[in-house]
Amino acid sequence: MKIKIKITGGKVHGVGYRPWLTDVAMNAGLHGFYAGNRIEGKNSVVVVLAEGDEESLSFFEGQVRSSKPQFAEVDRIETEEYTGAVMFLESYAAINTSAQLNKAIPLLLGMNNKMDSMLDKQDQTIGKLDQMLDKQDETTAEIRDLRDDVVHHSNTERLSRMEKDIRVIKSKIGIRPH
């Protein structure tokens, strides 16, 4: 037996529908399978050809009607009998895998380039943070030096006042300075 299924919707292309349908076809035990993206009028359509025994086709159609890829938006699903040729499922799976890899490789390379760019920016940020920490260390050292100067100056001034006070006290009680 053979059937043709047309899946129409606002988002049925570019959402992984064909790889998803291939998995469903394998799980259903189909012998023949094909899925292709089409534009009919202004509508995006996935056209599916499936071949197998009645039970396998029934299971496959039930899965297609009850589930879909995560980001797909489906408006309608139509099924009709089909009499033309359908390629072997294994052949389609190999072709589809190759097509999906050809789509994925440029995306992965683009992601790799963006990651490299992000890492460069991260390195620049780390360099700036290192500079800030160096300046913070310099500032902290200057503050310590100023504190030491203030403490030293304060102690020297205090000591001078104490010596002066001692001289005044000694003179009042009649002790002569040495």
C-alpha positions in Angstrom: 0.0 0.0 0.0 1.0 3.6 -0.7 -0.2 6.9 0.6 0.6 10.6 0.0 0.3 13.0 2.9 0.4 16.8 2.5 1.2 18.8 5.7 0.4 22.4 5.3 1.1 25.2 7.8 2.6 28.5 8.7 5.8 26.8 9.8 6.5 23.4 8.3 9.8 24.2 6.6 13.1 24.7 8.5 11.8 23.2 11.7 13.2 19.6 11.3 10.0 18.1 9.9 11.7 15.8 7.3 14.2 14.3 9.8 11.3 13.9 12.3 9.1 12.2 9.6 12.1 9.9 8.8 12.3 8.8 12.4 8.5 8.2 12.5 8.7 6.2 9.3 11.5 4.0 10.7 9.6 3.4 13.9 6.5 2.5 11.9 8.5 0.0 9.8 7.7 1.5 6.4 9.5 0.1 3.4 9.4 3.2 1.2 9.4 6.8 2.2 10.1 10.3 0.8 9.5 13.8 2.2 10.0 17.0 0.4 9.4 20.7 1.0 7.1 22.5 -1.5 5.5 25.8 -1.9 1.9 25.6 -3.3 0.5 29.0 -4.0 1.4 30.9 -0.8 1.4 27.9 1.4 4.4 25.9 2.8 3.8 22.2 2.4 5.7 19.0 3.3 4.7 16.3 0.8 5.2 12.8 2.2 5.1 9.5 0.2 4.9 6.4 2.3 4.8 2.7 1.4 4.3 -0.3 3.7 1.7 -2.7 4.9 -1.7 -1.4 6.1 -0.8 -1.6 9.8 2.5 0.3 9.3 0.9 3.0 7.2 -1.9 3.4 9.7 0.5 3.7 12.6 2.6 6.2 10.6 -0.4 8.4 9.6 -1.6 8.3 13.2 1.7 9.6 14.5 1.8 12.3 11.8 -1.6 13.5 12.8 -1.1 13.4 16.5 2.4 14.8 16.8 4.8 17.1 15.1 8.3 18.7 15.6 8.5 21.1 18.5 8.6 24.4 16.5 6.2 23.3 13.7 2.9 25.1 13.0 0.5 22.9 11.1 -2.8 24.1 9.7 -4.0 20.9 8.0 -3.0 17.4 7.0 -4.5 15.7 4.0 -4.0 12.0 3.1 -4.8 10.3 -0.2 -3.9 7.0 -2.0 -0.8 7.1 -4.1 0.2 4.9 -7.0 3.6 6.2 -8.1 7.1 5.0 -7.1 8.4 5.6 -3.6 12.2 5.3 -2.8 13.4 2.9 -0.2 13.3 4.3 3.3 17.0 3.6 3.8 18.0 5.4 0.6 15.9 8.5 1.6 17.3 8.4 5.2 20.9 8.5 3.8 20.1 11.3 1.4 18.3 13.3 4.0 21.1 12.9 6.5 23.6 14.2 4.0 21.3 17.2 3.2 20.8 18.0 6.9 24.6 17.8 7.5 25.1 20.2 4.6 22.8 22.6 6.3 24.3 22.1 9.7 28.0 22.5 8.9 27.8 26.2 7.9 25.7 26.9 11.0 28.2 25.1 13.2 31.1 26.9 11.6 29.3 30.2 12.1 28.7 29.4 15.7 32.4 28.5 16.1 33.4 31.9 14.6 31.1 33.7 17.0 32.5 31.7 19.9 36.0 32.7 18.9 34.9 36.4 18.7 33.3 36.1 22.2 36.4 34.5 23.6 38.5 37.4 22.1 36.2 39.9 23.8 36.4 38.0 27.0 40.2 38.1 26.9 40.0 41.9 26.3 37.7 42.2 29.3 40.0 40.1 31.5 42.9 42.3 30.4 41.0 45.4 31.4 40.1 43.8 34.7 43.8 43.1 35.3 44.6 46.7 34.6 41.9 47.8 37.1 43.3 45.5 39.7 46.8 46.9 39.2 45.5 50.4 39.6 43.6 49.3 42.7 46.8 47.9 44.1 48.6 51.2 43.3 45.8 53.2 45.0 45.8 51.0 48.0 49.6 51.4 48.4 49.3 55.2 48.1 46.6 55.2 50.8 48.8 53.1 53.1 51.7 55.5 52.5 49.5 58.5 53.2 48.2 56.8 56.4 51.8 56.1 57.5 52.7 59.7 56.9 49.7 61.0 58.8 50.4 58.6 61.7 54.1 59.5 61.7 53.3 63.2 61.5 50.7 62.9 64.2 53.0 61.0 66.5 55.9 63.5 66.0 53.5 66.4 66.7 52.2 64.7 69.7 55.6 63.9 71.0 56.7 67.5 70.6 53.6 68.7 72.6 54.3 66.2 75.3 58.0 67.3 75.6 56.8 70.9 75.7 54.3 70.1 78.4 56.9 68.2 80.4 59.3 71.2 80.3 56.4 73.5 81.5 55.6 71.2 84.4 59.3 70.8 85.3 59.7 74.6 85.4 56.7 75.0 87.6 57.8 72.5 90.1 61.3 73.7 90.1 63.1 71.0 88.2 65.7 72.2 85.9 65.9 70.7 82.4 69.0 68.7 81.6 
